[in-house]
Amino acid sequence: MKDDIKYKLGRNIKIERIRKDITQEEFAEMIDMSLSYISKLEQGLTSPTALVLFKMSKALALPMEEFFKGIEV
C-alpha cells in the first residue's frame, strides 16, 4: 500500500496541509468538500479530481505539481 499512487498523493496533500497549519476541518471548508472526503483522500482511499486538485492548490497557495513530489509511475 505504501507504494500506491493514491497513498503517496494523499500523504503529500496531508504534509502540505499540516505545513500550513490547517486542520482537516478547515481544509474541507476551504475547498468546499466534506471532512470525510479529506480524511479518505489523505489516507489514500480515494483520488481527487482535477477540479479538487486545483482547489487544493489555490487553498494552500502551491502549484499542483507539489502534490506529486516523489511519485513515480
N, C-alpha and C positions, 0 to 999 in steps of 0.2 A: 504493500500500500504506500510506503514512503516514496516509491519511485513514480507513483501515479501522477500524471499531469495535474489533475484536479486537486490532489492533495497539496502539491507544491504551489500551485496558484493560490489556493486558499491560505496556505501558510504565509506566502508573500503579502497577500492583502492584509492579513492579521498583523503582521510585523509593521507594515506601513501605518495601519490604523493606530496601533499602540504607540508607535514612534511620534505620532501627532497628538497623543494623549486624548484619544476619543474613545468613548465606550461603545460597545456594540449597539446599545440603545440609541445613542446619539448618531452613530453612523447610519443606522437604519432610517432614522428620521431624515437625515441629510439627503439620502438618496431615494427616499420615498419607497422603502421596502420594509418587510416585516423583520422583527428581531429573529424569528425562527429561520428566515431565509439567510440572514447574515451568519447565524450560527452554523447552518448547514454548509454554507459557502466556505467558511473558514476551516471547517472540518474536512473539506474535500468531498462532501457528499453530493454536491451539485455544482454545475458550471454556470458562470454568469453569461448573460447575453452581451452582445456588443454594446447595446444601449446602457446596460448596467455598468459595464467596464468604463464607459465614457463618464457616467455619473460619478463613479467612484474616483476616477482620475481627477475630475473637477473638484469634488469634495475634499480630496486630500492634496490638491494642488501638485499633482505629479503627472508626468507623462505615462500613458498606458503601458509603455514598454517596461516600466519599473516592476509591474506585477509579474512579468515573465522572466525576471532575472534568475539565472541558474537552471532554467528549464530547457531540456534538450528533447527533441522529438526523435 
